[in-house]
Amino acid sequence: MKVKLDENVPRRAVQLLADAGHQVDTVLDEGLGGAPDADVLRAAISDGRLLVTLAAGSPVVRSYPPGAHAGILVLRPGDQSAPSVAALLGELLAGEDLDALAKAIAIAQPGLLRVRRG
């Protein structure tokens, strides 16, 4: 699956996703650091990429319903440290196929994945 990492997701997530066979790019690599959430999501949509973010309260998540994009995955680790984010992402990759999240909004917490489809 093609994935775009938001600027708030630690860089070590790139390697975790790549090792799982996903094509990964980042908001920072594209020069979108500090861009409004709507611009970031538009870039993900135009590239057909699942957007992975820690921005759980983003209005973009509420404004773009499932099916209006390639997918949004919100990570909610116990804290936003790089090790906690990596642990949650590793848990998710071990138990889920990210392709199943296409066009959905998913929220991942330790031990729990909620998925909303259109």
Backbone bond lengths (Angstrom), bond angles and torsions (degrees), N, CA, C in turn:
res aa  C-N    CA-C-N  psi(-1)  N-CA   C-N-CA  omega(-1)  CA-C   N-CA-C  phi
1 M - - - 1.443 - - 1.521 108.40 -
2 K 1.320 115.73 147.96 1.457 121.56 175.16 1.526 108.38 -86.89
3 V 1.334 115.70 129.94 1.461 122.27 -173.44 1.525 109.35 -129.31
4 K 1.332 115.78 141.78 1.464 121.99 172.57 1.522 107.14 -120.20
5 L 1.344 115.91 125.87 1.458 120.86 178.40 1.518 109.79 -94.37
6 D 1.320 115.26 129.17 1.457 121.07 175.29 1.521 108.90 -66.91
7 E 1.317 116.88 161.56 1.463 120.85 -176.14 1.524 112.74 -65.85
8 N 1.333 118.21 -18.00 1.459 120.59 -178.44 1.530 112.75 -86.93
9 V 1.324 118.07 -2.62 1.471 121.92 179.94 1.530 107.26 -92.88
10 P 1.340 118.22 126.79 1.469 121.22 -178.21 1.530 112.53 -57.10
11 R 1.317 115.29 146.37 1.469 122.08 -177.34 1.534 113.31 -58.61
12 R 1.322 117.44 -27.58 1.471 117.75 -178.37 1.528 111.30 -63.70
13 A 1.330 117.91 -18.48 1.460 121.21 177.04 1.524 111.62 -65.21
14 V 1.326 117.28 -28.40 1.467 120.80 178.12 1.522 109.41 -57.17
15 Q 1.329 116.78 -49.39 1.462 120.33 -177.61 1.527 111.84 -66.79
16 L 1.330 117.72 -40.32 1.466 120.43 178.33 1.524 111.09 -58.77
17 L 1.313 116.02 -45.79 1.462 120.51 -179.29 1.525 111.66 -69.70
18 A 1.322 117.11 -41.72 1.468 120.45 178.59 1.529 110.61 -63.06
19 D 1.331 116.85 -41.40 1.467 120.60 178.13 1.520 111.98 -62.65
20 A 1.340 116.61 -25.71 1.467 121.34 178.44 1.533 111.25 -88.16
21 G 1.345 116.78 4.44 1.458 120.62 174.20 1.520 115.63 93.59
22 H 1.311 117.36 11.92 1.464 120.67 -178.59 1.527 110.78 -94.65
23 Q 1.327 115.80 150.21 1.469 122.46 174.96 1.524 106.66 -89.52
24 V 1.319 116.77 118.97 1.462 120.96 -171.74 1.520 110.98 -118.89
25 D 1.329 115.32 134.10 1.443 120.12 164.80 1.525 107.77 -131.60
26 T 1.320 116.11 166.86 1.458 119.01 -176.31 1.522 110.41 -126.29
27 V 1.305 114.46 155.21 1.451 121.82 176.84 1.527 109.66 -58.62
28 L 1.328 116.96 -42.06 1.462 120.25 -178.81 1.521 112.07 -65.76
29 D 1.332 117.29 -39.80 1.466 120.54 178.68 1.522 111.87 -63.25
30 E 1.320 116.76 -26.36 1.461 121.34 -178.99 1.527 112.93 -91.75
31 G 1.341 116.73 1.53 1.454 119.65 -179.79 1.515 113.38 76.25
32 L 1.329 116.80 23.14 1.466 121.05 -179.29 1.522 112.45 -102.52
33 G 1.328 117.79 13.10 1.459 120.65 177.74 1.518 110.14 -57.90
34 G 1.311 117.51 129.56 1.455 122.67 -179.92 1.517 114.02 81.67
35 A 1.332 117.42 -1.13 1.470 120.41 179.13 1.524 109.89 -70.53
36 P 1.331 116.84 151.29 1.474 119.58 176.04 1.530 110.91 -57.76
37 D 1.334 115.61 149.49 1.465 120.99 -179.50 1.524 111.87 -54.03
38 A 1.321 117.41 -39.33 1.468 120.52 -178.97 1.527 110.75 -62.12
39 D 1.335 117.89 -37.72 1.470 120.95 177.94 1.518 111.13 -67.52
40 V 1.320 116.20 -39.61 1.465 120.87 178.56 1.525 109.78 -63.09
41 L 1.327 116.92 -45.34 1.461 119.63 -179.83 1.527 110.76 -66.38
42 R 1.314 117.93 -39.13 1.468 120.05 177.22 1.532 110.73 -60.31
43 A 1.326 117.27 -39.91 1.467 120.69 177.68 1.527 110.35 -64.03
44 A 1.329 116.92 -41.61 1.471 120.41 177.91 1.525 110.78 -63.97
45 I 1.332 115.77 -41.98 1.465 120.21 179.35 1.523 110.31 -62.53
46 S 1.330 117.01 -46.50 1.472 119.50 -177.12 1.524 111.61 -64.93
47 D 1.335 117.64 -27.77 1.468 121.74 177.99 1.532 112.66 -91.35
48 G 1.339 117.48 -4.84 1.464 120.39 -177.29 1.513 112.33 65.70
49 R 1.344 116.90 39.07 1.461 121.30 -175.41 1.527 112.14 -111.91
50 L 1.320 115.41 142.74 1.459 122.78 169.88 1.520 107.17 -69.19
51 L 1.322 117.48 124.66 1.461 121.38 178.45 1.524 108.75 -88.97
52 V 1.334 116.62 124.13 1.462 122.42 177.16 1.522 107.15 -108.27
53 T 1.337 116.45 125.32 1.454 121.48 -174.51 1.521 111.35 -144.44
54 L 1.308 115.07 162.49 1.466 121.33 170.77 1.519 110.72 -103.38
55 A 1.327 117.15 -1.01 1.467 122.68 -174.87 1.524 111.05 -80.59
56 A 1.314 116.00 75.17 1.463 121.66 -175.35 1.516 113.67 -63.40
57 G 1.317 118.19 -33.25 1.452 120.61 -176.60 1.506 113.55 -93.19
58 S 1.307 117.12 10.94 1.457 120.67 -176.06 1.521 111.47 -60.16
59 P 1.331 117.46 132.23 1.462 119.47 175.78 1.525 112.39 -64.23
60 V 1.333 117.14 -21.70 1.452 119.91 178.15 1.522 110.59 -62.36
61 V 1.330 117.46 -38.72 1.460 121.11 179.74 1.522 109.92 -60.87
62 R 1.329 116.66 -39.06 1.467 120.40 179.69 1.527 111.86 -79.59
63 S 1.316 117.63 -26.40 1.464 121.41 -174.58 1.529 113.62 -84.56
64 Y 1.317 117.83 -21.88 1.452 121.26 -178.17 1.526 108.67 -114.36
65 P 1.324 117.45 102.06 1.469 120.18 -176.22 1.531 112.07 -69.36
66 P 1.321 116.68 160.26 1.463 119.86 176.21 1.534 109.80 -52.99
67 G 1.313 115.80 140.08 1.451 121.72 -179.15 1.513 113.11 95.03
68 A 1.334 118.11 -16.35 1.466 121.88 -179.57 1.531 111.31 -90.00
69 H 1.314 117.09 5.26 1.469 122.54 -176.27 1.516 108.06 -159.16
70 A 1.330 116.41 175.41 1.470 120.74 -179.60 1.520 112.25 -75.83
71 G 1.331 117.12 -13.03 1.458 122.26 178.13 1.517 111.09 135.32
72 I 1.319 114.74 150.85 1.458 121.97 175.72 1.521 107.16 -130.96
73 L 1.316 116.00 127.46 1.456 122.23 176.46 1.521 107.72 -116.82
74 V 1.324 116.18 115.40 1.462 122.12 178.28 1.528 107.19 -99.33
75 L 1.311 116.45 122.70 1.461 122.00 177.21 1.520 108.49 -94.88
76 R 1.323 116.03 130.22 1.457 122.14 176.97 1.530 109.44 -126.43
77 P 1.330 116.23 76.07 1.470 119.29 177.50 1.525 109.61 -72.40
78 G 1.317 116.69 171.36 1.465 120.44 178.03 1.516 111.78 -58.10
79 D 1.336 116.88 -36.61 1.457 122.64 172.29 1.523 106.51 -145.71
80 Q 1.305 118.65 168.93 1.458 120.86 -174.12 1.528 113.78 -94.63
81 S 1.329 116.65 21.59 1.461 119.19 175.91 1.530 109.20 -69.24
82 A 1.321 115.75 153.31 1.461 120.37 179.89 1.531 112.58 -55.59
83 P 1.356 119.69 -43.36 1.465 118.45 178.55 1.536 113.19 -63.29
84 S 1.332 117.75 -37.69 1.466 120.50 -179.98 1.521 111.12 -68.24
85 V 1.331 116.37 -42.00 1.463 120.27 178.41 1.526 109.62 -64.56
86 A 1.329 117.48 -44.05 1.464 121.31 179.83 1.526 110.98 -62.75
87 A 1.323 117.15 -40.52 1.465 120.57 179.27 1.529 110.74 -63.41
88 L 1.326 116.76 -44.33 1.465 120.21 179.51 1.523 110.65 -65.29
89 L 1.308 117.31 -44.48 1.456 120.20 179.56 1.525 110.82 -64.52
90 G 1.325 117.58 -40.59 1.463 120.73 176.48 1.514 112.28 -61.39
91 E 1.332 116.15 -42.13 1.472 121.15 177.06 1.527 110.15 -61.34
92 L 1.311 116.10 -44.46 1.461 120.83 -179.53 1.525 111.05 -63.25
93 L 1.325 116.85 -47.08 1.460 120.71 -178.97 1.526 112.45 -64.69
94 A 1.332 116.92 -31.50 1.467 120.49 179.23 1.529 112.13 -72.28
95 G 1.325 116.41 -27.80 1.462 118.93 -174.22 1.510 116.61 -112.14
96 E 1.328 117.68 -9.19 1.458 120.76 -175.17 1.520 111.16 -134.54
97 D 1.313 115.18 151.92 1.455 122.23 172.15 1.526 106.77 -96.15
98 L 1.321 117.86 114.95 1.465 120.18 -178.01 1.526 112.11 -59.89
99 D 1.317 117.79 -27.08 1.462 119.80 177.75 1.528 111.26 -59.07
100 A 1.316 117.22 -28.03 1.467 121.38 179.05 1.527 111.72 -69.83
101 L 1.328 117.59 -12.71 1.465 121.43 -179.84 1.527 112.48 -93.54
102 A 1.327 117.01 3.08 1.460 120.79 -179.57 1.515 110.32 -56.60
103 K 1.321 115.53 131.65 1.465 125.11 176.81 1.518 113.81 66.49
104 A 1.324 117.26 12.45 1.464 122.32 -179.24 1.524 109.89 -110.88
105 I 1.313 115.07 167.28 1.456 121.52 167.42 1.525 105.43 -110.29
106 A 1.317 115.88 123.07 1.459 121.11 -177.73 1.524 109.21 -124.33
107 I 1.313 114.95 142.11 1.457 121.23 176.12 1.520 106.92 -123.44
108 A 1.340 115.29 120.82 1.462 121.43 -178.15 1.518 109.97 -109.02
109 Q 1.319 115.23 128.35 1.458 123.77 172.55 1.519 106.31 -126.67
110 P 1.327 118.40 161.98 1.461 118.72 177.27 1.540 110.87 -52.84
111 G 1.319 116.51 121.40 1.458 121.64 177.80 1.518 115.50 78.53
112 L 1.338 118.86 5.14 1.471 120.63 -175.45 1.519 110.85 -149.67
113 L 1.323 115.50 134.35 1.462 122.22 173.37 1.518 107.44 -130.76
114 R 1.329 115.49 119.60 1.474 120.63 175.22 1.512 107.87 -107.64
115 V 1.335 115.73 133.22 1.458 121.21 -176.26 1.521 108.87 -127.40
116 R 1.323 115.07 130.14 1.466 120.66 176.07 1.518 107.55 -116.80
117 R 1.302 114.98 122.82 1.464 121.92 -179.73 1.528 109.64 -110.80
118 G 1.322 114.74 158.61 1.460 120.95 -179.36 1.491 113.06 -79.49
